[in-house]
Amino acid sequence: MTRSWCIVILTAVCCFVVLGRREVDAQAVSLHGSPQVRCPVASAMCDDGQLLCVVNRRSGSVSLIDADKRQVISEYLIGVQLSDVAVLPDGQTLLITDEARHELLVVCASVEGVEVISRVKTPRSPVDVAVSIDGRLVSVVGLWSHRVALFDVAQDTEVVEPLLTHRATIRLPFAPRQQAFLRVGSHRLVVADAFGGNIAVIDVEQYEIESIRELPGHNLRGLAVTDDGQSLIISHQTLSSLARADYNDVIWGNLMQNVIREMPVESLLKSHEEWLNDSQVIRLGEAGDGAADPAGLALIPNGRGTLIALAGVDEIAVHIRKTSDRIDVGDRPVEIVWDERREVAYVICSLDDTVVIVDPKAGKVLDRISLGPQPAATPRDRGELLFYDGHQSLDGWLSCHSCHPDGHTNHGLADTFGDDSFDTPKKVPSLLGVRDANPWAWNGKFRELHEQVRSSFVSTMRGGGVDAEGVIDVVAFLHTLQPPPPVDTGTWTEDDLAQIQTGRHLFDTLGCRRCHVPPLTFTLDTTFDVGLRDEAGLKKYNPPTLRGVSQRQTYFHDGRAKSLKEVFLTHGHQLDRELTDHELESLLMFLGSL
């Protein structure tokens, strides 16, 4: 096991930091009926199946829906940027992650309202919470911190506080999002890559990573274990670097495949090279009817069917026995919750603030529940809709999000015409912090971000393009995307900070700042010959910003370097002399702090 996979067992997991919009009192504040941009992202049944709890990312609120009356009965402000929810076996205790405050909230919900019992510190940027099959263990994944925190759940019903006790924190070599406890070998947790195709299997008793597999795919947004525990179902996309972003390869789904994959758990746990051979793949979409951005999954118990949110085309796919159907729901469905008692599915539509109730057997929508009034849409709001809209591509095969998950990168190669050539696949760049990364495109041909956006809709997505107002709206949305934080933010010791300062000095004296100019962008508005040529002979490249460079998995235009260390050790990137081991480590520490 490499050093980067080692476990980090912490007594205090992270420093408490509030990012962004507002402080939140310990007590929940009622928002019922007030105009809000909510952006619901997750939900769970609670209170003995009487309530559906919906957590809202942008408003930091929780909405409670009466499942029988099909209406919102209350809404409470409890956080800043809520990201996920899970329910403990008692059916009333909710666990809710707040990505901005780096907290796990322990919440009691009932028809009487919401009470925040406690707030537990987690790894930075928590985006998913899961409860083990026996209800004794809770796992929280930190997106940008690349960490998984494990908490024991108190079993003594007389114990009020603390309900959760920190057990261990495990560091991953990728940014995680989805996770699931396995039923076979219940001491194992599966964690999926938020952007690329990595899947980690973690032994939660030994606090170690057993294995890391890599799927030929990205955007692993749905993860579920079958009732019998024998299979893992994954929804994801696959971008082919061998396909061109031209009419034929887009319309036939060669450039971007949208799939669900059923994988035997036994194969996942085996240590052999052919582990993927046992998995079955179902392609979603066909020529004339693409299925962009498969997201959340719901399995109907006893193998009766599978429901898949098709976030990019505003539909859900229904697979029951050997039949399949697609149902229109609302703007960007991201999660589906199955209600076994009523035999309906609740579809969380993130960008129109609704919960849609679907009868999958009848193939129809039964009801639409608005979470509350919304203010007038801003250019940023309209741009977000376009960014996640697969209908902007030819036949709905992909959206901007397909290659740039939530504005970041899928770490893959795409053969677009953005560099004025085909058969020259280039690494998909992150759009986080893109407003300050001029010029744009690998060859730096776009002087305005508006030009890059307009070109992407037409020459990459092969859609009809967006009008001038639409381009302005998308740019307004992109301007809100901040660079990702360094992986190790908040964990540096005094020795680490001293080494970072040494690395900063090396960065200056080695001439790195000639192309990556500090202190804001760490890039430069021009192109440089860095000694690399692509298949068409291009040798001058737009230097990418180094902000958030620790959040990338590959480097250079073709991804040939698989780590920052390899950039210097293997490729000697722009170095006039060989670095000592200590100098290299110091330089890497500095780059990792940006």
C-alpha positions as CSV (number, residue, x, y, z in Angstrom):
1,M,0.0,0.0,0.0
2,T,1.5,3.4,-1.1
3,R,2.0,6.2,1.3
4,S,-0.8,8.2,-0.3
5,W,-3.3,5.5,0.7
6,C,-2.3,5.4,4.3
7,I,-4.9,5.9,7.0
8,V,-5.1,9.0,9.1
9,I,-6.7,8.4,12.5
10,L,-7.7,11.7,14.0
11,T,-9.1,12.7,17.3
12,A,-10.2,16.1,15.9
13,V,-11.0,15.5,12.3
14,C,-10.9,19.0,11.0
15,C,-11.0,22.7,12.0
16,F,-14.4,24.2,12.0
17,V,-14.8,26.8,9.2
18,V,-17.8,28.5,7.9
19,L,-17.6,29.2,4.1
20,G,-19.7,31.7,2.4
21,R,-23.1,33.1,2.9
22,R,-24.3,33.2,6.5
23,E,-24.0,32.0,10.0
24,V,-26.7,29.6,11.2
25,D,-28.1,29.4,14.7
26,A,-28.1,26.1,16.5
27,Q,-31.9,26.1,16.4
28,A,-33.7,25.5,13.1
29,V,-35.3,28.6,11.6
30,S,-38.6,28.3,9.8
31,L,-38.5,29.3,6.1
32,H,-41.9,27.8,5.2
33,G,-43.5,29.7,2.3
34,S,-40.6,32.2,1.8
35,P,-39.1,32.7,-1.7
36,Q,-35.8,30.7,-2.0
37,V,-33.6,29.1,-4.6
38,R,-33.4,25.7,-2.9
39,C,-31.7,23.3,-5.3
40,P,-32.8,20.0,-3.6
41,V,-30.1,17.3,-3.9
42,A,-31.0,14.4,-1.6
43,S,-33.9,12.9,0.4
44,A,-34.9,10.1,2.8
45,M,-38.1,8.6,4.2
46,C,-38.5,9.1,8.0
47,D,-41.0,9.2,10.9
48,D,-42.2,5.6,10.1
49,G,-42.6,6.4,6.4
50,Q,-44.9,9.4,7.0
51,L,-42.4,12.0,6.0
52,L,-40.1,12.6,3.1
53,C,-37.1,14.8,4.2
54,V,-35.5,16.8,1.4
55,V,-32.2,18.6,1.9
56,N,-31.6,21.8,-0.2
57,R,-28.2,22.7,-1.3
58,R,-28.4,26.4,-2.1
59,S,-30.9,27.5,0.7
60,G,-29.3,25.3,3.4
61,S,-32.8,24.2,4.4
62,V,-34.7,21.0,5.0
63,S,-38.2,20.5,3.6
64,L,-40.6,18.0,5.2
65,I,-43.2,16.5,2.9
66,D,-46.3,14.6,4.2
67,A,-46.3,11.5,2.1
68,D,-50.0,10.9,2.4
69,K,-51.1,14.5,1.8
70,R,-48.3,15.0,-0.8
71,Q,-47.6,18.5,0.4
72,V,-44.8,20.4,2.1
73,I,-45.7,20.9,5.7
74,S,-42.6,22.7,6.9
75,E,-39.2,24.0,5.9
76,Y,-36.3,24.9,8.2
77,L,-32.9,26.6,7.8
78,I,-30.4,24.4,9.5
79,G,-27.1,24.9,7.5
80,V,-25.3,26.6,4.7
81,Q,-24.8,24.1,1.9
82,L,-26.5,20.8,2.6
83,S,-25.4,17.9,0.5
84,D,-26.9,14.6,1.7
85,V,-29.1,12.9,4.2
86,A,-29.4,9.4,5.7
87,V,-31.7,8.0,8.3
88,L,-30.8,5.8,11.3
89,P,-32.7,2.6,12.0
90,D,-35.0,4.3,14.5
91,G,-36.6,6.0,11.5
92,Q,-36.6,9.5,13.1
93,T,-32.9,10.4,13.5
94,L,-31.5,12.0,10.4
95,L,-27.9,12.5,9.5
96,I,-27.4,15.5,7.2
97,T,-24.1,16.7,5.7
98,D,-23.3,20.4,5.4
99,E,-20.5,20.8,2.7
100,A,-19.7,24.4,3.5
101,R,-19.5,24.1,7.3
102,H,-17.7,20.7,7.2
103,E,-20.3,19.2,9.6
104,L,-22.6,16.2,10.0
105,L,-25.9,17.3,11.6
106,V,-27.8,14.9,13.8
107,V,-31.4,15.9,13.4
108,C,-34.7,14.7,14.8
109,A,-37.6,15.2,12.3
110,S,-41.3,14.7,12.8
111,V,-44.6,16.3,11.9
112,E,-44.0,18.7,14.7
113,G,-40.8,20.0,13.1
114,V,-37.1,19.7,13.0
115,E,-34.7,19.8,16.0
116,V,-30.9,19.9,15.5
117,I,-29.5,17.6,18.2
118,S,-25.8,18.0,17.5
119,R,-23.2,19.0,14.9
120,V,-20.2,16.8,14.4
121,K,-17.1,17.9,12.6
122,T,-16.2,15.9,9.5
123,P,-13.5,15.9,6.8
124,R,-13.7,19.0,4.7
125,S,-16.4,19.2,2.1
126,P,-18.6,16.3,3.2
127,V,-21.0,15.3,0.3
128,D,-22.3,11.9,1.2
129,V,-23.4,10.0,4.4
130,A,-24.2,6.3,4.6
131,V,-25.3,4.0,7.4
132,S,-24.2,0.4,7.7
133,I,-26.7,-2.4,7.3
134,D,-26.8,-3.1,11.1
135,G,-27.0,0.7,11.9
136,R,-23.9,0.6,14.0
137,L,-21.5,2.6,11.8
138,V,-21.8,5.8,9.8
139,S,-19.5,6.8,7.0
140,V,-19.0,10.4,5.7
141,V,-17.0,11.2,2.6
142,G,-15.2,14.5,2.1
143,L,-15.1,15.5,-1.6
144,W,-12.1,17.9,-1.8
145,S,-10.3,16.5,1.3
146,H,-10.2,13.0,-0.3
147,R,-11.2,11.4,3.0
148,V,-13.7,9.0,4.5
149,A,-14.6,9.4,8.2
150,L,-16.1,6.5,10.2
151,F,-18.3,7.1,13.3
152,D,-19.7,4.5,15.7
153,V,-23.4,4.9,16.6
154,A,-24.2,4.6,20.3
155,Q,-26.4,1.6,20.9
156,D,-27.5,2.5,24.4
157,T,-31.0,4.0,24.0
158,E,-30.4,6.0,27.2
159,V,-27.4,7.7,25.7
160,V,-28.3,11.1,24.4
161,E,-24.9,12.6,23.7
162,P,-22.7,11.8,21.9
163,L,-24.7,9.7,19.6
164,L,-21.7,9.5,17.2
165,T,-18.1,8.7,18.2
166,H,-15.3,9.2,15.7
167,R,-13.6,5.9,14.9
168,A,-11.1,6.7,12.1
169,T,-10.4,8.8,9.0
170,I,-9.0,7.2,5.8
171,R,-7.3,9.1,3.1
172,L,-8.1,8.3,-0.6
173,P,-6.1,9.0,-3.7
174,F,-9.1,10.5,-5.4
175,A,-12.1,12.8,-4.7
176,P,-15.0,10.6,-3.5
177,R,-18.7,11.1,-3.7
178,Q,-21.0,8.1,-3.8
179,Q,-20.6,5.2,-1.3
180,A,-22.4,2.1,-0.2
181,F,-21.9,-0.6,2.5
182,L,-21.8,-4.1,1.1
183,R,-24.1,-6.8,2.4
184,V,-21.7,-9.6,1.6
185,G,-18.8,-9.0,3.9
186,S,-20.6,-6.3,5.9
187,H,-17.3,-4.9,7.1
188,R,-16.6,-3.5,3.6
189,L,-17.5,-0.1,2.2
190,V,-17.4,0.8,-1.5
191,V,-16.5,4.4,-2.4
192,A,-16.7,5.8,-5.9
193,D,-14.8,8.6,-7.6
194,A,-16.7,11.9,-7.9
195,F,-15.0,12.7,-11.2
196,G,-13.1,9.8,-12.7
197,G,-13.6,6.1,-12.7
198,N,-12.0,4.9,-9.5
199,I,-13.7,2.6,-7.0
200,A,-12.2,1.9,-3.6
201,V,-13.1,-1.1,-1.3
202,I,-12.4,-0.2,2.3
203,D,-12.2,-2.6,5.3
204,V,-14.0,-0.6,8.0
205,E,-12.8,-2.9,10.7
206,Q,-9.1,-2.6,9.8
207,Y,-9.4,1.0,8.6
208,E,-7.6,0.3,5.4
209,I,-8.1,0.3,1.7
210,E,-8.3,-3.2,0.4
211,S,-8.2,-2.4,-3.3
212,I,-8.7,0.4,-5.8
213,R,-10.2,-0.5,-9.2
214,E,-10.7,1.7,-12.2
215,L,-13.8,1.6,-14.4
216,P,-13.6,2.8,-18.0
217,G,-15.8,5.6,-17.2
218,H,-16.5,8.7,-15.1
219,N,-19.4,10.6,-13.4
220,L,-20.2,7.6,-11.1
221,R,-23.3,9.2,-9.8
222,G,-25.5,6.2,-8.9
223,L,-24.4,3.4,-6.6
224,A,-26.7,0.7,-5.1
225,V,-26.4,-2.8,-3.7
226,T,-29.0,-5.4,-4.7
227,D,-31.3,-7.0,-2.0
228,D,-29.4,-10.2,-2.0
229,G,-26.1,-8.4,-1.7
230,Q,-24.6,-10.2,-4.7
231,S,-24.4,-7.2,-7.1
232,L,-23.4,-3.6,-7.2
233,I,-25.3,-1.3,-9.6
234,I,-23.5,1.8,-10.9
235,S,-24.6,4.5,-13.3
236,H,-21.9,6.3,-15.1
237,Q,-20.7,7.8,-18.4
238,T,-17.8,6.8,-20.6
239,L,-16.0,9.3,-22.8
240,S,-14.0,7.8,-25.7
241,S,-10.8,9.5,-26.6
242,L,-10.9,7.5,-29.9
243,A,-14.1,9.1,-31.0
244,R,-14.4,12.6,-32.6
245,A,-16.8,15.3,-31.4
246,D,-18.4,15.2,-34.9
247,Y,-21.9,14.5,-36.0
248,N,-21.6,10.8,-36.5
249,D,-19.8,10.0,-33.3
250,V,-22.1,12.1,-31.2
251,I,-25.4,10.9,-32.7
252,W,-24.5,7.2,-32.4
253,G,-23.3,7.6,-28.8
254,N,-19.7,6.8,-29.7
255,L,-18.2,9.9,-28.1
256,M,-20.2,9.8,-24.9
257,Q,-21.9,6.6,-23.6
258,N,-24.4,6.7,-20.8
259,V,-24.8,3.4,-19.0
260,I,-25.7,1.4,-15.9
261,R,-23.4,-1.4,-15.0
262,E,-24.2,-4.5,-12.9
263,M,-21.1,-5.9,-11.2
264,P,-20.9,-9.1,-9.1
265,V,-19.6,-8.1,-5.7
266,E,-17.5,-11.2,-5.7
267,S,-15.7,-10.0,-8.8
268,L,-15.1,-6.6,-7.3
269,L,-13.5,-8.2,-4.3
270,K,-11.3,-10.6,-6.2
271,S,-7.7,-9.7,-7.0
272,H,-7.5,-10.5,-10.7
273,E,-7.1,-8.5,-13.8
274,E,-10.3,-9.6,-15.5
275,W,-12.6,-8.4,-12.8
276,L,-14.6,-6.3,-15.2
277,N,-15.4,-9.2,-17.5
278,D,-18.2,-10.4,-15.2
279,S,-20.0,-7.1,-15.2
280,Q,-23.0,-6.4,-17.5
281,V,-23.5,-3.1,-19.1
282,I,-26.8,-1.6,-20.3
283,R,-26.5,1.3,-22.6
284,L,-29.0,4.1,-22.1
285,G,-30.3,6.0,-25.1
286,E,-30.2,5.5,-28.8
287,A,-29.8,7.5,-32.0
288,G,-32.4,10.2,-31.9
289,D,-33.0,9.8,-28.1
290,G,-29.9,10.2,-26.0
291,A,-29.8,9.8,-22.2
292,A,-27.3,12.3,-20.9
293,D,-26.0,12.2,-17.4
294,P,-27.4,9.1,-15.6
295,A,-27.5,10.0,-11.9
296,G,-29.2,8.5,-8.8
297,L,-30.5,5.0,-8.7
298,A,-33.4,3.3,-6.9
299,L,-33.8,-0.4,-6.8
300,I,-37.4,-1.7,-6.3
301,P,-37.2,-4.5,-3.7
302,N,-37.1,-8.2,-4.6
303,G,-35.5,-7.5,-7.9
304,R,-38.7,-6.0,-9.3
305,G,-37.0,-3.2,-11.2
306,T,-34.5,-0.4,-11.4
307,L,-35.1,3.3,-11.7
308,I,-32.4,5.7,-13.1
309,A,-32.4,9.5,-13.0
310,L,-31.4,10.8,-16.4
311,A,-30.3,14.2,-15.1
312,G,-29.3,15.7,-18.5
313,V,-32.6,15.1,-20.3
314,D,-35.0,15.6,-17.4
315,E,-36.3,12.0,-17.4
316,I,-36.1,8.8,-15.4
317,A,-35.5,5.4,-17.0
318,V,-37.7,2.6,-15.7
319,H,-36.4,-1.0,-16.1
320,I,-39.0,-3.5,-14.9
321,R,-38.3,-7.1,-15.9
322,K,-37.4,-7.1,-19.6
323,T,-39.3,-3.8,-20.4
324,S,-38.0,-0.3,-20.3
325,D,-39.7,3.1,-20.4
326,R,-38.7,6.7,-19.9
327,I,-40.8,9.3,-18.1
328,D,-40.5,13.1,-18.2
329,V,-40.2,14.6,-14.7
330,G,-38.5,18.0,-14.2
331,D,-35.3,20.0,-14.5
332,R,-32.3,17.8,-13.6
333,P,-33.6,14.8,-11.6
334,V,-30.6,13.8,-9.4
335,E,-32.0,11.2,-6.9
336,I,-34.9,8.7,-6.6
337,V,-36.3,7.4,-3.4
338,W,-38.6,4.3,-3.5
339,D,-41.6,4.2,-1.2
340,E,-42.4,0.5,-0.7
341,R,-45.6,1.2,1.3
342,R,-47.2,3.3,-1.4
343,E,-45.3,1.7,-4.3
344,V,-44.3,5.1,-5.8
345,A,-41.0,6.8,-6.5
346,Y,-40.0,10.3,-5.3
347,V,-37.8,12.0,-7.9
348,I,-35.7,14.9,-6.7
349,C,-35.5,17.6,-9.4
350,S,-32.7,19.8,-8.5
351,L,-33.1,22.8,-10.8
352,D,-36.8,23.4,-10.5
353,D,-37.2,22.8,-6.8
354,T,-39.8,20.0,-7.1
355,V,-40.4,16.5,-5.9
356,V,-42.1,14.4,-8.6
357,I,-44.1,11.4,-7.6
358,V,-44.0,8.6,-10.2
359,D,-45.9,5.3,-10.5
360,P,-43.2,3.3,-12.5
361,K,-45.5,0.4,-13.1
362,A,-48.1,2.6,-14.8
363,G,-45.3,4.7,-16.4
364,K,-46.8,8.0,-15.4
365,V,-46.4,11.0,-13.1
366,L,-48.9,11.1,-10.2
367,D,-48.1,14.4,-8.7
368,R,-45.6,17.3,-8.6
369,I,-44.8,18.9,-5.2
370,S,-43.3,22.4,-5.3
371,L,-40.9,23.0,-2.4
372,G,-42.0,26.6,-2.3
373,P,-41.9,29.9,-4.2
374,Q,-38.8,30.9,-6.1
375,P,-37.4,34.4,-6.7
376,A,-36.9,35.6,-10.3
377,A,-34.1,33.7,-12.0
378,T,-30.8,35.5,-12.4
379,P,-28.4,35.1,-15.3
380,R,-26.4,32.8,-13.1
381,D,-29.5,30.6,-12.5
382,R,-30.3,30.5,-16.2
383,G,-26.7,29.6,-17.0
384,E,-26.7,26.8,-14.6
385,L,-29.8,25.3,-16.3
386,L,-27.9,25.4,-19.7
387,F,-24.7,24.0,-18.2
388,Y,-26.6,20.8,-17.1
389,D,-28.9,20.6,-20.0
390,G,-28.3,17.6,-22.3
391,H,-30.9,18.9,-24.8
392,Q,-28.3,21.4,-25.9
393,S,-26.4,18.6,-27.5
394,L,-27.3,16.6,-30.6
395,D,-30.1,14.2,-29.6
396,G,-29.4,14.7,-25.9
397,W,-26.3,12.6,-25.6
398,L,-24.2,14.9,-23.3
399,S,-24.2,18.2,-21.4
400,C,-21.4,20.5,-20.3
401,H,-21.5,18.6,-17.0
402,S,-20.8,15.3,-18.8
403,C,-17.2,16.3,-19.5
404,H,-16.9,18.8,-16.7
405,P,-18.7,17.2,-13.7
406,D,-20.0,20.0,-11.5
407,G,-17.6,22.3,-13.4
408,H,-14.5,20.2,-12.6
409,T,-12.9,17.6,-15.0
410,N,-13.5,13.9,-15.7
411,H,-9.7,13.6,-16.0
412,G,-10.2,12.1,-19.5
413,L,-9.2,12.9,-23.0
414,A,-11.6,14.4,-25.5
415,D,-11.1,14.7,-29.3
416,T,-12.9,18.0,-29.9
417,F,-12.2,20.6,-32.6
418,G,-11.4,23.2,-29.9
419,D,-7.7,23.1,-30.9
420,D,-8.6,23.3,-34.7
421,S,-7.8,19.6,-35.3
422,F,-9.3,16.1,-34.9
423,D,-7.4,12.9,-33.9
424,T,-5.5,15.0,-31.3
425,P,-7.3,14.1,-28.1
426,K,-6.7,16.6,-25.2
427,K,-7.2,16.4,-21.5
428,V,-10.5,17.9,-20.3
429,P,-9.6,20.9,-18.3
430,S,-11.3,21.9,-15.0
431,L,-13.6,24.9,-15.3
432,L,-13.3,25.7,-11.6
433,G,-11.7,29.2,-11.5
434,V,-12.0,29.4,-15.3
435,R,-12.9,33.1,-15.3
436,D,-9.3,33.9,-14.5
437,A,-7.7,31.3,-16.8
438,N,-7.5,33.3,-20.0
439,P,-6.8,32.6,-22.8
440,W,-9.0,29.6,-23.4
441,A,-8.6,26.3,-25.3
442,W,-5.3,24.3,-25.2
443,N,-3.9,26.4,-28.1
444,G,-5.1,29.6,-26.5
445,K,-7.1,30.7,-29.5
446,F,-10.1,32.1,-27.6
447,R,-9.5,35.6,-26.2
448,E,-12.9,35.8,-24.6
449,L,-14.6,33.2,-22.4
450,H,-17.9,33.9,-24.4
451,E,-16.2,32.6,-27.5
452,Q,-15.1,29.4,-25.9
453,V,-18.6,28.8,-24.5
454,R,-20.3,29.5,-27.9
455,S,-17.9,27.1,-29.7
456,S,-18.4,24.3,-27.2
457,F,-22.1,24.2,-27.7
458,V,-21.8,24.0,-31.5
459,S,-18.5,22.2,-32.3
460,T,-18.3,19.8,-29.3
461,M,-21.9,19.1,-28.4
462,R,-23.1,19.4,-32.0
463,G,-26.4,21.1,-30.8
464,G,-28.1,24.0,-32.3
465,G,-26.1,26.4,-30.2
466,V,-27.4,29.0,-27.7
467,D,-28.2,32.5,-28.4
468,A,-26.2,35.5,-27.2
469,E,-28.2,35.8,-24.0
470,G,-27.7,32.1,-23.3
471,V,-23.9,32.5,-23.8
472,I,-23.9,35.4,-21.3
473,D,-25.9,33.4,-18.8
474,V,-23.5,30.4,-19.0
475,V,-20.5,32.7,-18.6
476,A,-22.3,34.3,-15.5
477,F,-22.6,30.8,-14.1
478,L,-19.0,29.9,-14.8
479,H,-17.9,33.0,-13.1
480,T,-19.3,31.7,-9.8
481,L,-17.2,28.5,-9.9
482,Q,-14.3,29.0,-7.5
483,P,-11.0,27.0,-7.8
484,P,-11.1,23.8,-5.7
485,P,-9.3,23.9,-2.4
486,P,-6.0,22.1,-1.8
487,V,-6.5,18.5,-0.7
488,D,-4.8,18.9,2.6
489,T,-6.2,22.3,3.7
490,G,-6.6,22.5,7.4
491,T,-4.2,19.6,8.2
492,W,-0.8,21.3,7.8
493,T,1.6,21.3,10.7
494,E,4.2,24.0,11.5
495,D,6.8,21.8,9.7
496,D,4.6,21.5,6.7
497,L,4.1,25.3,6.5
498,A,7.8,25.8,6.7
499,Q,8.3,23.3,3.8
500,I,5.7,25.1,1.8
501,Q,7.6,28.3,2.2
502,T,10.8,26.5,1.0
503,G,8.8,25.3,-2.0
504,R,7.5,28.8,-2.7
505,H,11.1,30.0,-2.8
506,L,12.1,27.2,-5.2
507,F,9.1,28.0,-7.4
508,D,10.4,31.6,-7.8
509,T,14.1,30.8,-8.2
510,L,13.5,27.9,-10.7
511,G,11.6,30.2,-13.0
512,C,8.2,28.5,-12.7
513,R,6.6,31.9,-12.3
514,R,7.5,32.9,-15.8
515,C,4.5,30.8,-17.1
516,H,2.5,30.4,-13.9
517,V,2.4,34.0,-12.5
518,P,1.4,34.4,-8.9
519,P,-0.4,35.4,-6.8
520,L,-3.9,35.2,-8.2
521,T,-4.1,32.9,-11.3
522,F,-0.7,31.1,-11.5
523,T,-1.0,31.2,-15.3
524,L,-0.3,33.7,-18.1
525,D,-2.3,35.2,-20.9
526,T,-0.2,33.6,-23.7
527,T,1.1,30.3,-25.0
528,F,4.4,28.5,-24.6
529,D,6.5,25.8,-26.3
530,V,7.1,23.4,-23.5
531,G,8.8,20.7,-25.6
532,L,5.7,18.6,-26.2
533,R,4.0,18.1,-29.6
534,D,0.6,16.6,-30.3
535,E,-0.3,14.4,-33.2
536,A,-0.9,17.4,-35.5
537,G,2.4,19.1,-34.5
538,L,1.0,21.6,-32.1
539,K,3.8,22.6,-29.7
540,K,2.6,25.9,-28.1
541,Y,0.2,25.5,-25.3
542,N,-1.9,27.7,-23.0
543,P,-0.4,27.0,-19.5
544,P,-3.2,25.9,-17.1
545,T,-3.8,27.6,-13.8
546,L,-2.1,25.9,-10.9
547,R,-4.9,26.9,-8.5
548,G,-6.3,23.6,-7.2
549,V,-3.6,21.6,-9.0
550,S,-3.7,19.0,-6.2
551,Q,-7.2,18.0,-7.3
552,R,-6.1,16.7,-10.7
553,Q,-5.2,13.1,-11.6
554,T,-3.2,13.7,-14.7
555,Y,-1.1,16.4,-16.2
556,F,0.0,17.9,-19.5
557,H,-2.3,18.3,-22.6
558,D,-2.4,14.5,-23.1
559,G,-2.4,13.4,-19.5
560,R,0.9,11.6,-19.9
561,A,2.0,12.4,-16.4
562,K,0.0,10.5,-13.8
563,S,1.2,12.6,-10.8
564,L,2.7,15.9,-10.0
565,K,5.9,14.1,-9.0
566,E,6.1,12.5,-12.4
567,V,5.8,15.9,-14.0
568,F,9.3,16.6,-12.7
569,L,10.9,13.2,-12.1
570,T,10.0,11.6,-15.4
571,H,9.5,14.6,-17.7
572,G,11.9,17.2,-16.0
573,H,9.3,19.8,-16.8
574,Q,11.1,23.2,-17.5
575,L,13.9,22.4,-15.0
576,D,17.4,23.7,-15.6
577,R,18.9,21.4,-13.0
578,E,18.1,18.2,-11.1
579,L,16.3,18.7,-7.8
580,T,17.3,17.0,-4.6
581,D,14.7,14.8,-2.9
582,H,14.1,17.4,-0.3
583,E,13.7,20.2,-2.9
584,L,11.3,18.1,-4.9
585,E,9.2,17.4,-1.8
586,S,9.2,21.0,-0.9
587,L,8.2,22.1,-4.4
588,L,5.4,19.6,-4.4
589,M,4.2,20.7,-1.0
590,F,4.0,24.3,-2.3
591,L,2.1,23.3,-5.4
592,G,-0.2,21.2,-3.3
593,S,-1.0,24.3,-1.2
594,L,-2.4,26.3,-4.1
